[in-house]
Amino acid sequence: MRLRPALALTASVGAAGLVLAPAATAATPDDSVAYLAGQLEAGGDRLTVESGGQTYDDLGLTIDAVLAMSAAGSGGDASAAATDYVVANAGSYYGYGEDVYAAATGKLLTFASARGLDPRSVGGVDLVAQLQSLEADSGQFVDRSQWGDYSNTLGQAFGIIGLKRAGTNPTPASVDFLLAQQCEDGGFSLEFADGCVSDPDATSTAVQALAAVGGQDAAVQDAADYLEGRQGQDGGVGGGATTEGANANSTGLAATAFAVAGRDDARAQALGYLDSLTFGCETPALAGAVAYNRADFDAAVAQGAQAAPDGTITRSTAQALMGRTDSSYVTVTSGAQTAATPALDCAAPAPGDDDGDAGSGSDTGSGDAGSDDDATAQPEVPAVVQTDGAVSATPVWALGLGAGLGALVLTLAVRRRAAARVR
């Protein structure tokens, strides 16, 4: 396949304002699959996050990548190996000790069904029963944790999708609880007690959950209206309070929601934005990857052959790729996925060749990452941690507290952040 050179934004005079320059040859989802497969291979069949010289498994991001690759229909061998790794370490993703997290359980349940696994036996655990045990009388899927409940609308949506995909109808109460998070402007609140402040990412995921259960067309269309209102003239959609600017992660989610709602024009604009952030052969180690935003894209292109993968780019690629396919969390399956990883026309150096950490998955996002001043004592063995936090950053200050405690504190730190994501 051929990768087109990087696109640039061009100004045009008139009501349209800033528009995307058309591409002679647009990048395809297979290009992003090739990038993600390379990162999975470099990480030992999983994606990772790095802090203080220590590498930690990021299973939430690994799930994102495998689901997106499955939707794109290629990279099956790499996806299968990563799936095996996720299943083998599932307990470290959905809980810690006796604690069990609703959002991670719902996302893992969605993942299992999409990958053709038995959702009632993932790593020896019945995820359907586990999620059902976390449902309160109100219909909310609630964390069972000594540290409190940090569940949110993303987790509620994933729970509904996961149950539906597993062949179990979500309770009417769980659907009603999700609907109760819809604000007057049509968007869905991320947090359950924030006075109903609409969040694009929560809204996009809620749209998919409501489509899964059916009969909620009015709520879906109201949500799509809200998302279109958040879409800029360049096609990009911004995230919540801490990720307000247009970015590939939120735009990828919104593109899927637009498709579900039948908003073809809005989806086409979103795809144009994502295409404009897709790297070509001028950055060989990033070919096929999708930048988090315009500033990150421009900075990497300026580095040229010296530009290297990092956690932010890998995360945005995984989360943007799903939006560039015809699938959603409700419909994605690995059934038609081909085994081979697509080949890129431009020769890219193997991850890590440039400076030793090119494929490490180090997350250098500029969002709400915490300070790493406290990261003094490093664990001897990397922990499997749940880092499903804000779309552009992972708190790193907790990683120096030891393998087990570091994983716990990192999870809690992420969950306490207003922009916490099941991502």
C-alpha positions as CSV (number, residue, x, y, z in Angstrom):
1,M,0.0,0.0,0.0
2,R,1.1,3.6,-0.5
3,L,1.2,6.2,2.3
4,R,0.5,9.7,1.1
5,P,2.7,12.6,2.3
6,A,1.5,14.5,5.3
7,L,-1.5,16.7,4.8
8,A,-1.5,20.3,5.8
9,L,-4.3,22.6,6.8
10,T,-4.8,25.4,4.3
11,A,-6.7,28.6,4.8
12,S,-9.5,29.5,2.4
13,V,-11.4,32.7,2.3
14,G,-15.1,32.5,2.9
15,A,-17.7,31.2,5.3
16,A,-16.0,27.9,5.6
17,G,-12.9,29.4,7.2
18,L,-10.2,26.8,7.9
19,V,-10.6,23.7,5.8
20,L,-8.6,20.5,5.1
21,A,-6.6,20.3,1.9
22,P,-7.7,17.3,-0.1
23,A,-5.4,14.3,-0.3
24,A,-4.4,12.7,-3.5
25,T,-3.8,9.4,-1.7
26,A,-5.3,9.0,1.7
27,A,-3.9,6.7,4.4
28,T,-6.0,3.6,5.0
29,P,-6.9,1.9,8.3
30,D,-4.4,-0.8,7.3
31,D,-1.6,1.7,7.7
32,S,-2.6,2.3,11.3
33,V,-2.9,-1.5,11.8
34,A,0.7,-1.8,10.7
35,Y,1.9,0.8,13.2
36,L,0.0,-0.7,16.1
37,A,1.1,-4.3,15.3
38,G,4.7,-3.1,15.3
39,Q,4.1,-1.5,18.7
40,L,2.5,-4.6,20.1
41,E,5.4,-6.7,18.9
42,A,7.9,-4.3,20.4
43,G,6.1,-4.4,23.7
44,G,5.9,-8.2,23.9
45,D,2.3,-8.6,22.7
46,R,1.0,-5.6,24.7
47,L,1.3,-1.9,24.8
48,T,3.0,-0.3,27.7
49,V,3.5,2.9,29.7
50,E,7.0,3.9,31.0
51,S,8.0,6.0,34.0
52,G,11.2,6.4,35.9
53,G,12.9,3.8,33.7
54,Q,10.3,1.2,34.5
55,T,7.8,-0.2,32.0
56,Y,4.3,-1.2,32.9
57,D,1.6,-3.0,31.0
58,D,-1.3,-0.8,29.8
59,L,-4.0,-3.4,29.2
60,G,-6.7,-0.8,28.6
61,L,-4.7,0.6,25.6
62,T,-3.9,-2.9,24.4
63,I,-7.6,-3.6,24.3
64,D,-8.2,-0.4,22.3
65,A,-5.6,-1.4,19.8
66,V,-6.9,-5.0,19.4
67,L,-10.5,-3.9,19.0
68,A,-9.5,-1.3,16.4
69,M,-7.3,-3.8,14.5
70,S,-10.2,-6.3,14.5
71,A,-12.5,-3.6,13.1
72,A,-10.0,-2.8,10.4
73,G,-9.9,-6.4,9.4
74,S,-6.1,-7.1,9.4
75,G,-3.3,-7.8,11.7
76,G,-5.0,-11.0,13.1
77,D,-1.9,-12.8,14.3
78,A,-0.7,-9.7,16.3
79,S,-4.2,-9.2,17.6
80,A,-4.5,-12.9,18.7
81,A,-1.2,-12.8,20.6
82,A,-2.2,-9.6,22.4
83,T,-5.6,-11.1,23.2
84,D,-3.9,-14.0,24.8
85,Y,-1.8,-11.7,26.9
86,V,-4.8,-9.6,28.0
87,V,-6.8,-12.8,29.0
88,A,-3.8,-14.1,31.0
89,N,-3.6,-10.9,32.9
90,A,-7.3,-10.0,33.1
91,G,-7.4,-10.0,36.8
92,S,-4.9,-7.2,37.0
93,Y,-7.0,-5.1,34.7
94,Y,-10.4,-5.3,36.3
95,G,-9.4,-5.3,39.9
96,Y,-6.8,-5.3,42.7
97,G,-7.0,-7.8,45.4
98,E,-10.7,-8.0,46.5
99,D,-11.5,-4.8,44.6
100,V,-13.4,-5.1,41.4
101,Y,-14.0,-2.1,39.0
102,A,-17.2,-1.9,37.0
103,A,-15.8,0.1,34.1
104,A,-12.9,-2.3,33.4
105,T,-15.2,-5.3,33.8
106,G,-17.6,-3.9,31.2
107,K,-14.9,-3.0,28.8
108,L,-13.2,-6.4,29.1
109,L,-16.6,-8.1,28.6
110,T,-17.0,-6.1,25.4
111,F,-13.6,-7.1,24.3
112,A,-14.1,-10.8,25.0
113,S,-17.3,-10.9,22.9
114,A,-15.7,-9.0,20.1
115,R,-12.7,-11.5,20.0
116,G,-15.0,-14.5,20.0
117,L,-14.1,-15.6,23.6
118,D,-16.5,-17.1,26.0
119,P,-17.5,-14.0,28.1
120,R,-18.4,-16.4,31.0
121,S,-14.9,-17.7,31.2
122,V,-12.2,-15.1,30.7
123,G,-9.2,-16.1,32.7
124,G,-11.5,-18.4,34.6
125,V,-13.9,-15.6,35.5
126,D,-17.5,-15.2,34.5
127,L,-17.5,-11.6,33.5
128,V,-21.3,-11.5,33.0
129,A,-21.9,-12.6,36.5
130,Q,-19.2,-10.3,37.8
131,L,-20.7,-7.2,36.1
132,Q,-24.2,-8.2,37.3
133,S,-23.0,-8.4,40.8
134,L,-21.8,-4.8,40.6
135,E,-25.2,-3.4,39.6
136,A,-27.0,-1.4,42.3
137,D,-30.7,-1.2,42.7
138,S,-30.6,2.1,40.8
139,G,-29.1,0.4,37.8
140,Q,-25.7,1.9,38.2
141,F,-22.7,-0.4,37.8
142,V,-20.7,0.4,40.9
143,D,-17.1,-0.3,41.9
144,R,-16.6,-2.8,44.7
145,S,-13.6,-1.3,46.4
146,Q,-12.4,-0.4,49.8
147,W,-11.2,2.9,48.3
148,G,-14.7,4.1,47.2
149,D,-16.6,4.2,44.0
150,Y,-15.1,5.9,40.9
151,S,-17.4,4.5,38.3
152,N,-18.6,6.9,35.5
153,T,-20.8,7.1,32.4
154,L,-18.2,5.5,30.2
155,G,-18.2,2.4,32.4
156,Q,-22.0,2.4,32.4
157,A,-22.1,2.4,28.6
158,F,-19.4,-0.3,28.3
159,G,-21.4,-2.4,30.8
160,I,-24.5,-2.2,28.8
161,I,-22.7,-2.9,25.5
162,G,-20.8,-5.8,27.1
163,L,-23.9,-7.5,28.5
164,K,-25.8,-7.1,25.2
165,R,-22.9,-8.5,23.3
166,A,-22.7,-11.5,25.7
167,G,-26.3,-12.3,24.9
168,T,-27.7,-11.0,28.2
169,N,-30.2,-8.1,28.1
170,P,-29.1,-5.2,30.4
171,T,-31.7,-4.4,33.0
172,P,-34.2,-1.6,32.2
173,A,-32.8,0.1,35.3
174,S,-29.2,0.2,33.9
175,V,-30.4,1.7,30.7
176,D,-32.5,4.3,32.5
177,F,-29.5,5.2,34.7
178,L,-27.5,5.8,31.6
179,L,-30.3,7.9,30.1
180,A,-30.5,9.9,33.3
181,Q,-26.9,11.2,32.5
182,Q,-28.1,13.0,29.4
183,C,-28.1,16.8,29.9
184,E,-30.4,19.4,28.4
185,D,-28.0,20.1,25.5
186,G,-28.2,16.4,24.4
187,G,-24.7,15.5,25.7
188,F,-24.0,13.0,28.4
189,S,-22.3,13.8,31.6
190,L,-19.1,11.9,32.4
191,E,-19.5,12.0,36.2
192,F,-22.7,11.1,38.0
193,A,-22.6,14.0,40.4
194,D,-21.2,16.9,38.5
195,G,-24.4,18.9,37.8
196,C,-24.7,17.4,34.3
197,V,-21.8,18.8,32.4
198,S,-21.8,17.2,29.0
199,D,-18.7,15.4,27.9
200,P,-18.1,14.4,24.2
201,D,-16.3,11.1,24.9
202,A,-19.0,10.0,27.4
203,T,-21.6,11.1,24.8
204,S,-20.1,9.1,22.0
205,T,-19.8,6.0,24.0
206,A,-23.4,6.4,25.4
207,V,-24.7,6.6,21.8
208,Q,-23.2,3.2,21.0
209,A,-24.7,1.7,24.2
210,L,-28.2,3.1,23.4
211,A,-27.9,1.8,19.8
212,A,-27.1,-1.6,21.3
213,V,-30.3,-1.8,23.3
214,G,-32.5,-0.1,20.7
215,G,-35.6,2.0,21.0
216,Q,-33.7,5.1,22.0
217,D,-33.6,7.0,18.7
218,A,-34.6,10.4,20.2
219,A,-31.8,10.3,22.8
220,V,-29.3,9.2,20.1
221,Q,-30.2,12.0,17.8
222,D,-30.1,14.6,20.6
223,A,-26.6,13.3,21.5
224,A,-25.5,13.6,17.9
225,D,-26.8,17.2,17.8
226,Y,-24.6,17.9,20.7
227,L,-21.5,16.3,19.1
228,E,-22.1,18.2,15.9
229,G,-22.2,21.4,17.9
230,R,-18.8,20.5,19.4
231,Q,-17.3,19.8,16.0
232,G,-14.9,22.5,14.6
233,Q,-14.6,23.6,11.0
234,D,-11.6,21.4,10.6
235,G,-13.8,18.4,11.5
236,G,-12.1,17.8,14.9
237,V,-14.0,17.2,18.1
238,G,-12.6,18.2,21.5
239,G,-12.9,16.2,24.7
240,G,-13.9,17.2,28.2
241,A,-12.7,19.9,30.6
242,T,-9.1,18.8,30.7
243,T,-8.9,17.9,27.0
244,E,-11.1,20.6,25.5
245,G,-9.1,21.1,22.3
246,A,-9.8,19.1,19.2
247,N,-8.0,15.8,19.3
248,A,-7.8,12.4,17.5
249,N,-9.1,10.4,20.4
250,S,-12.4,12.3,20.9
251,T,-12.8,12.7,17.1
252,G,-12.4,9.0,16.5
253,L,-15.1,8.2,19.1
254,A,-17.4,10.9,17.7
255,A,-16.9,9.5,14.1
256,T,-18.3,6.2,15.3
257,A,-21.2,8.0,17.0
258,F,-21.9,10.0,13.9
259,A,-22.1,6.7,11.9
260,V,-24.5,5.2,14.4
261,A,-26.7,8.2,14.3
262,G,-26.6,8.5,10.5
263,R,-24.8,11.8,10.4
264,D,-22.8,11.1,7.3
265,D,-21.6,14.7,6.7
266,A,-20.3,15.1,10.2
267,R,-18.6,11.7,10.0
268,A,-16.9,12.6,6.8
269,Q,-15.6,15.8,8.3
270,A,-14.3,13.9,11.3
271,L,-12.6,11.4,9.1
272,G,-11.0,14.2,7.2
273,Y,-9.6,15.6,10.5
274,L,-8.2,12.2,11.4
275,D,-6.6,11.7,8.0
276,S,-4.9,15.1,8.3
277,L,-3.2,13.8,11.5
278,T,-2.0,10.5,10.0
279,F,1.7,10.3,9.5
280,G,3.3,9.3,6.2
281,C,6.8,8.3,5.1
282,E,8.3,11.6,6.0
283,T,8.3,10.2,9.6
284,P,9.2,6.6,9.0
285,A,8.9,5.3,12.5
286,L,5.5,6.9,12.8
287,A,4.1,5.9,9.4
288,G,0.4,5.0,9.8
289,A,0.2,6.5,13.3
290,V,-2.3,9.2,14.1
291,A,-1.1,12.3,16.1
292,Y,-3.1,13.4,19.2
293,N,-3.6,16.9,17.7
294,R,-2.4,19.4,15.2
295,A,0.4,20.7,17.4
296,D,1.8,17.2,18.0
297,F,1.5,16.3,14.3
298,D,3.4,19.4,13.3
299,A,6.1,18.9,15.9
300,A,6.7,15.3,14.8
301,V,6.8,16.2,11.1
302,A,9.4,18.8,11.9
303,Q,11.6,16.1,13.4
304,G,11.2,14.0,10.3
305,A,13.2,10.8,10.5
306,Q,14.0,11.5,14.1
307,A,10.4,11.4,15.2
308,A,9.7,8.3,17.4
309,P,6.6,6.6,18.8
310,D,5.4,7.5,22.2
311,G,2.5,6.6,24.4
312,T,0.4,9.6,23.3
313,I,0.7,8.8,19.6
314,T,0.0,5.1,20.1
315,R,-3.0,5.9,22.3
316,S,-4.5,8.3,19.7
317,T,-3.8,5.9,16.9
318,A,-5.7,3.1,18.6
319,Q,-8.6,5.2,19.6
320,A,-8.8,7.0,16.2
321,L,-8.6,3.8,14.2
322,M,-12.0,2.5,15.3
323,G,-13.7,5.7,14.1
324,R,-12.1,5.2,10.6
325,T,-13.7,1.7,10.2
326,D,-17.4,0.8,9.7
327,S,-17.6,-0.9,13.1
328,S,-18.4,0.2,16.6
329,Y,-18.0,-1.3,20.1
330,V,-21.3,-2.9,19.5
331,T,-20.5,-4.5,16.1
332,V,-16.7,-5.1,16.0
333,T,-15.7,-8.7,15.6
334,S,-12.5,-10.6,14.7
335,G,-14.4,-13.0,12.5
336,A,-13.2,-11.6,9.2
337,Q,-9.8,-10.4,10.3
338,T,-6.9,-11.6,8.1
339,A,-3.9,-13.0,9.9
340,A,-1.1,-11.0,8.2
341,T,0.0,-7.5,9.2
342,P,-0.2,-5.1,6.3
343,A,3.1,-4.0,4.9
344,L,4.1,-0.4,4.5
345,D,5.7,0.9,1.4
346,C,8.2,3.1,3.2
347,A,11.0,1.5,5.2
348,A,10.5,2.4,8.8
349,P,13.2,1.6,11.5
350,A,12.3,-1.0,14.0
351,P,10.8,0.5,17.1
352,G,13.6,1.4,19.5
353,D,16.3,1.7,16.8
354,D,16.6,5.5,17.1
355,D,17.3,6.1,20.7
356,G,16.6,2.9,22.6
357,D,13.0,3.7,23.7
358,A,11.2,4.5,20.4
359,G,8.7,1.7,20.9
360,S,8.5,1.7,24.7
361,G,5.1,3.3,24.9
362,S,6.3,6.1,27.1
363,D,3.4,8.4,27.6
364,T,4.4,12.0,27.2
365,G,1.0,13.6,26.8
366,S,0.5,17.1,28.0
367,G,-2.9,16.7,29.7
368,D,-3.3,16.3,33.5
369,A,-0.3,14.1,34.2
370,G,0.9,14.2,37.7
371,S,4.4,15.0,38.9
372,D,6.9,12.1,39.1
373,D,8.9,13.8,41.9
374,D,7.8,11.0,44.3
375,A,9.0,8.2,42.0
376,T,12.1,7.3,43.9
377,A,12.0,3.6,44.7
378,Q,11.5,1.5,41.6
379,P,9.9,-2.0,41.7
380,E,12.0,-4.8,40.6
381,V,9.3,-6.5,38.5
382,P,7.0,-4.3,36.3
383,A,3.4,-4.4,37.4
384,V,0.4,-4.8,35.2
385,V,-1.5,-1.5,35.8
386,Q,-4.8,-0.1,34.8
387,T,-4.0,3.2,33.2
388,D,-7.3,4.0,31.6
389,G,-7.0,7.6,32.4
390,A,-7.3,10.9,30.6
391,V,-7.0,10.5,26.8
392,S,-3.7,12.3,26.5
393,A,-1.8,11.6,29.7
394,T,-1.1,9.0,32.4
395,P,-0.3,10.0,36.0
396,V,3.2,8.8,36.6
397,W,3.9,9.9,40.1
398,A,2.6,6.7,41.7
399,L,4.7,4.3,39.8
400,G,7.6,4.4,42.2
401,L,5.7,2.9,45.1
402,G,6.4,-0.8,44.4
403,A,4.8,-3.2,42.0
404,G,1.5,-3.9,43.8
405,L,1.0,-0.6,45.6
406,G,2.1,1.3,42.6
407,A,-0.6,-0.3,40.5
408,L,-3.2,0.4,43.1
409,V,-2.3,4.0,43.7
410,L,-2.1,4.6,40.0
411,T,-5.5,3.2,39.4
412,L,-7.0,5.3,42.2
413,A,-5.2,8.4,41.1
414,V,-6.6,8.0,37.6
415,R,-10.1,7.4,38.9
416,R,-10.0,10.5,41.1
417,R,-9.3,12.7,38.1
418,A,-12.3,14.6,36.7
419,A,-11.3,13.5,33.2
420,A,-10.9,9.8,34.1
421,R,-11.6,7.6,31.0
422,V,-12.2,3.9,30.5
423,R,-9.7,4.1,27.8
